[in-house]
């Protein structure tokens, strides 16, 4: 009986899961995507650029024009 004691402790949360049907997958996917982008952004010189990178990548915004172009 002790093996099922956790069911009593988490009964309300389990019932809420089946009642509301909200999934955590999309939020976890965005968190993972932000983490990957931040790892790619290692070495940016300013915090402003570091913060701007995930915003542009996750929202599919165009990158701002820079003074230098690389061919």
DSSP file (Angstrom, degrees, kcal/mol; ACC not computed):
  #  RESIDUE AA STRUCTURE BP1 BP2  ACC     N-H-->O    O-->H-N    N-H-->O    O-->H-N    TCO  KAPPA ALPHA  PHI   PSI    X-CA   Y-CA   Z-CA
    1    1 A X    >         0   0    0      0, 0.0     3,-1.0     0, 0.0     4,-0.1   0.000 360.0 360.0 360.0 -27.8    0.0    0.0    0.0
    2    2 A X  G >   +     0   0    0      1,-0.2     3,-1.3     2,-0.2     4,-0.3   0.794 360.0  66.5 -66.0 -26.0    2.9    2.3    0.6
    3    3 A X  G 3  S+     0   0    0      1,-0.3     3,-0.3     2,-0.1    -1,-0.2   0.787 104.4  43.8 -65.4 -26.5    3.8    2.1   -3.1
    4    4 A X  G X> S+     0   0    0     -3,-1.0     3,-0.8     1,-0.2     4,-0.8   0.255  81.6 100.8-103.1  11.7    0.6    3.9   -4.0
    5    5 A X  H <> S+     0   0    0     -3,-1.3     4,-1.7     1,-0.2     3,-0.4   0.823  74.7  63.7 -65.6 -29.6    0.8    6.6   -1.3
    6    6 A X  H 3> S+     0   0    0     -4,-0.3     4,-2.1    -3,-0.3    -1,-0.2   0.798  93.1  63.3 -66.1 -26.0    2.1    9.0   -3.9
    7    7 A X  H <4 S+     0   0    0     -3,-0.8     4,-0.3     2,-0.2    -1,-0.2   0.904 103.4  47.5 -63.0 -40.4   -1.2    8.8   -5.7
    8    8 A X  H >< S+     0   0    0     -4,-0.8     3,-0.8    -3,-0.4     4,-0.3   0.913 112.1  49.9 -65.8 -41.4   -3.0   10.2   -2.7
    9    9 A X  H 3< S+     0   0    0     -4,-1.7     3,-0.2     1,-0.2    -2,-0.2   0.861 122.0  32.6 -65.9 -34.7   -0.5   13.0   -2.5
   10   10 A X  T 3X S+     0   0    0     -4,-2.1     4,-2.3     1,-0.2    -1,-0.2   0.166  84.2 111.4-108.4  17.0   -0.8   13.9   -6.2
   11   11 A X  H <> S+     0   0    0     -3,-0.8     4,-2.4    -4,-0.3     5,-0.2   0.899  77.5  50.2 -61.0 -43.3   -4.4   13.1   -6.7
   12   12 A X  H  > S+     0   0    0     -4,-0.3     4,-2.1    -3,-0.2    -1,-0.2   0.914 112.1  47.5 -63.8 -43.1   -5.5   16.7   -7.2
   13   13 A X  H  > S+     0   0    0      2,-0.2     4,-1.8     1,-0.2    -1,-0.2   0.888 112.0  50.2 -65.5 -39.2   -2.8   17.4   -9.8
   14   14 A X  H  X S+     0   0    0     -4,-2.3     4,-1.5     2,-0.2    -2,-0.2   0.910 111.3  47.9 -65.2 -42.5   -3.5   14.2  -11.7
   15   15 A X  H  X S+     0   0    0     -4,-2.4     4,-1.6     1,-0.2    -2,-0.2   0.877 109.4  53.8 -67.0 -36.5   -7.2   15.0  -11.8
   16   16 A X  H  X>S+     0   0    0     -4,-2.1     4,-2.8     1,-0.2     5,-0.5   0.874 103.4  58.0 -63.8 -36.5   -6.5   18.5  -13.0
   17   17 A X  H  X5S+     0   0    0     -4,-1.8     4,-1.6     1,-0.2    -1,-0.2   0.920 111.2  40.3 -59.6 -44.8   -4.4   17.1  -15.8
   18   18 A X  H  <5S+     0   0    0     -4,-1.5    -1,-0.2     2,-0.2    -2,-0.2   0.746 117.5  49.5 -78.4 -22.6   -7.3   15.1  -17.2
   19   19 A X  H  <5S+     0   0    0     -4,-1.6    -2,-0.2    -5,-0.2    -3,-0.2   0.926 121.7  28.8 -79.7 -47.0   -9.8   17.9  -16.6
   20   20 A X  H  <5S-     0   0    0     -4,-2.8    -3,-0.2    -5,-0.1    -2,-0.2   0.814  84.7-152.3 -87.9 -32.8   -8.0   20.9  -18.2
   21   21 A X     << +     0   0    0     -4,-1.6     2,-0.5    -5,-0.5    -3,-0.1   0.866  33.8 157.6  60.1  41.4   -5.9   19.0  -20.8
   22   22 A X        -     0   0    0     -5,-0.2     2,-0.3     2,-0.0    -1,-0.2  -0.849  28.3-149.8 -94.9 129.4   -3.1   21.5  -21.0
   23   23 A X        -     0   0    0     -2,-0.5     4,-0.2     1,-0.1     3,-0.1  -0.722  14.3-151.3-101.5 151.1    0.1   20.0  -22.3
   24   24 A X  S  > S+     0   0    0     -2,-0.3     4,-2.2     1,-0.1     5,-0.2   0.492  74.2  94.5 -95.3  -7.0    3.6   21.1  -21.3
   25   25 A X  H  > S+     0   0    0      1,-0.2     4,-2.5     2,-0.2     5,-0.2   0.894  81.0  49.5 -58.1 -49.4    5.2   20.1  -24.6
   26   26 A X  H  > S+     0   0    0      1,-0.2     4,-2.1     2,-0.2    -1,-0.2   0.890 112.7  48.1 -60.9 -38.0    5.1   23.5  -26.5
   27   27 A X  H  > S+     0   0    0     -4,-0.2     4,-2.3     2,-0.2    -1,-0.2   0.917 112.0  49.1 -67.8 -42.5    6.6   25.3  -23.5
   28   28 A X  H  X S+     0   0    0     -4,-2.2     4,-2.3     1,-0.2    -2,-0.2   0.877 109.5  53.7 -64.1 -36.7    9.4   22.8  -23.1
   29   29 A X  H  X S+     0   0    0     -4,-2.5     4,-2.3    -5,-0.2    -1,-0.2   0.912 109.4  47.1 -63.9 -42.5   10.1   23.0  -26.9
   30   30 A X  H  X S+     0   0    0     -4,-2.1     4,-2.5     2,-0.2    -2,-0.2   0.895 111.4  51.6 -65.6 -39.5   10.4   26.8  -26.7
   31   31 A X  H  X S+     0   0    0     -4,-2.3     4,-2.0     2,-0.2    -2,-0.2   0.913 111.3  47.4 -62.6 -42.1   12.7   26.5  -23.7
   32   32 A X  H  X S+     0   0    0     -4,-2.3     4,-2.3     2,-0.2    -2,-0.2   0.910 111.6  50.2 -66.0 -41.7   14.9   24.0  -25.5
   33   33 A X  H  X S+     0   0    0     -4,-2.3     4,-2.3     1,-0.2    -2,-0.2   0.909 110.6  49.5 -62.9 -42.1   15.0   26.2  -28.6
   34   34 A X  H  X S+     0   0    0     -4,-2.5     4,-2.3     1,-0.2    -1,-0.2   0.879 110.5  51.2 -64.1 -37.7   16.0   29.3  -26.5
   35   35 A X  H  X S+     0   0    0     -4,-2.0     4,-1.8     2,-0.2    -2,-0.2   0.911 110.2  48.2 -66.8 -42.0   18.7   27.3  -24.8
   36   36 A X  H  X S+     0   0    0     -4,-2.3     4,-1.9     2,-0.2    -2,-0.2   0.914 112.5  48.9 -64.5 -42.4   20.2   26.1  -28.2
   37   37 A X  H  X S+     0   0    0     -4,-2.3     4,-1.5     1,-0.2    -2,-0.2   0.896 109.9  51.5 -64.5 -39.8   20.1   29.6  -29.5
   38   38 A X  H  < S+     0   0    0     -4,-2.3    -1,-0.2     1,-0.2    -2,-0.2   0.848 108.2  51.8 -68.3 -31.9   21.9   31.0  -26.4
   39   39 A X  H >< S+     0   0    0     -4,-1.8     3,-1.0     1,-0.2    -1,-0.2   0.879 110.2  48.7 -69.3 -36.4   24.6   28.3  -26.7
   40   40 A X  H 3< S+     0   0    0     -4,-1.9    -2,-0.2     1,-0.2    -1,-0.2   0.798 105.4  60.4 -68.2 -27.9   25.1   29.4  -30.3
   41   41 A X  T >< S+     0   0    0     -4,-1.5     3,-1.8    -5,-0.2    -1,-0.2   0.383  72.5 132.0 -83.8   4.5   25.3   33.0  -29.2
   42   42 A X  T <   +     0   0    0     -3,-1.0    -3,-0.1     1,-0.3    -4,-0.0  -0.383  66.3  34.1 -60.1 127.7   28.3   32.4  -27.0
   43   43 A X  T 3  S+     0   0    0      1,-0.3    -1,-0.3    -2,-0.1    -2,-0.1   0.367  75.4 146.8 106.9  -2.7   30.8   35.1  -27.7
   44   44 A X    <   -     0   0    0     -3,-1.8    -1,-0.3     1,-0.1     6,-0.0  -0.395  46.4-137.2 -62.9 146.0   28.5   38.0  -28.4
   45   45 A X  S    S+     0   0    0      1,-0.1     2,-0.4    -2,-0.0    -1,-0.1   0.809  78.5  38.2 -81.6 -30.5   30.1   41.2  -27.3
   46   46 A X  S  > S-     0   0    0      1,-0.1     4,-1.7     0, 0.0     3,-0.3  -0.915  72.5-129.3-123.7 149.6   27.2   43.0  -25.7
   47   47 A X  H  > S+     0   0    0     -2,-0.4     4,-2.3     1,-0.2     5,-0.2   0.825 109.2  62.6 -61.4 -30.3   24.3   41.7  -23.6
   48   48 A X  H  > S+     0   0    0      1,-0.2     4,-2.1     2,-0.2    -1,-0.2   0.912 105.5  44.5 -62.4 -42.4   21.9   43.6  -25.9
   49   49 A X  H  > S+     0   0    0     -3,-0.3     4,-1.7     2,-0.2    -1,-0.2   0.870 111.1  54.6 -68.2 -36.5   23.0   41.4  -28.9
   50   50 A X  H  X S+     0   0    0     -4,-1.7     4,-0.7     1,-0.2    -2,-0.2   0.887 113.4  41.5 -64.1 -39.6   22.8   38.3  -26.7
   51   51 A X  H  X S+     0   0    0     -4,-2.3     4,-1.1     1,-0.2    -1,-0.2   0.845 112.0  55.8 -76.3 -35.0   19.2   39.1  -25.8
   52   52 A X  H  X S+     0   0    0     -4,-2.1     4,-2.1    -5,-0.2     5,-0.2   0.827  95.5  67.6 -67.9 -32.5   18.3   40.2  -29.3
   53   53 A X  H  X S+     0   0    0     -4,-1.7     4,-2.4     1,-0.2     5,-0.2   0.933 101.8  42.2 -60.4 -52.7   19.4   36.9  -31.0
   54   54 A X  H  X S+     0   0    0     -4,-0.7     4,-2.7     1,-0.2     5,-0.3   0.873 112.1  56.8 -63.6 -33.2   16.7   34.6  -29.5
   55   55 A X  H  X S+     0   0    0     -4,-1.1     4,-1.3     1,-0.2     6,-0.3   0.921 112.2  40.8 -62.2 -42.5   14.0   37.2  -30.1
   56   56 A X  H  X>S+     0   0    0     -4,-2.1     5,-1.7     2,-0.2     4,-0.6   0.895 118.0  46.6 -72.4 -40.4   14.9   37.3  -33.8
   57   57 A X  H  <5S+     0   0    0     -4,-2.4     3,-0.3    -5,-0.2    -2,-0.2   0.903 116.6  41.9 -71.3 -40.7   15.4   33.5  -34.2
   58   58 A X  H  <5S+     0   0    0     -4,-2.7    -1,-0.2    -5,-0.2    -2,-0.2   0.762 120.0  42.1 -81.2 -24.0   12.2   32.5  -32.4
   59   59 A X  H  <5S-     0   0    0     -4,-1.3    -1,-0.2    -5,-0.3    -2,-0.2   0.410 104.9-124.6-100.3   1.7    9.9   35.1  -33.9
   60   60 A X  T  <5 +     0   0    0     -4,-0.6     2,-0.2    -3,-0.3    -3,-0.2   0.870  53.0 162.0  55.8  40.3   11.4   34.8  -37.4
   61   61 A X      < -     0   0    0     -5,-1.7    -1,-0.2    -6,-0.3     2,-0.1  -0.589  45.3-100.8 -85.4 151.7   12.1   38.5  -37.5
   62   62 A X        -     0   0    0     -2,-0.2     2,-0.1     1,-0.1    -1,-0.1  -0.454  39.7-109.8 -70.1 145.7   14.6   39.8  -40.1
   63   63 A X        -     0   0    0     -2,-0.1    -1,-0.1     1,-0.1     3,-0.1  -0.486  39.3-103.0 -72.6 146.0   18.1   40.5  -38.7
   64   64 A X        -     0   0    0     -2,-0.1     2,-0.2     1,-0.1    -1,-0.1  -0.306  41.0 -95.8 -68.8 154.4   19.0   44.2  -38.5
   65   65 A X        -     0   0    0     -3,-0.1     2,-0.3     2,-0.0    -1,-0.1  -0.454  42.1-158.1 -69.0 139.5   21.3   45.7  -41.1
   66   66 A X        -     0   0    0      2,-0.2    -1,-0.0    -2,-0.2    -3,-0.0  -0.733  26.1-119.1-114.2 167.2   24.9   45.8  -40.1
   67   67 A X  S    S+     0   0    0     -2,-0.3     2,-0.3     2,-0.0    -1,-0.1   0.821  96.9  57.9 -74.8 -30.3   27.7   48.0  -41.4
   68   68 A X        -     0   0    0      2,-0.0     2,-0.4    -3,-0.0    -2,-0.2  -0.780  65.9-162.1-105.2 144.4   29.7   45.1  -42.6
   69   69 A X        -     0   0    0     -2,-0.3     2,-0.5     2,-0.0    -2,-0.0  -0.961   6.9-150.9-121.5 144.5   28.7   42.4  -45.1
   70   70 A X              0   0    0     -2,-0.4    -2,-0.0     1,-0.1     0, 0.0  -0.959 360.0 360.0-116.6 127.8   30.4   39.1  -45.5
   71   71 A X              0   0    0     -2,-0.5    -1,-0.1     0, 0.0    -2,-0.0   0.444 360.0 360.0 -96.1 360.0   30.3   37.4  -48.9
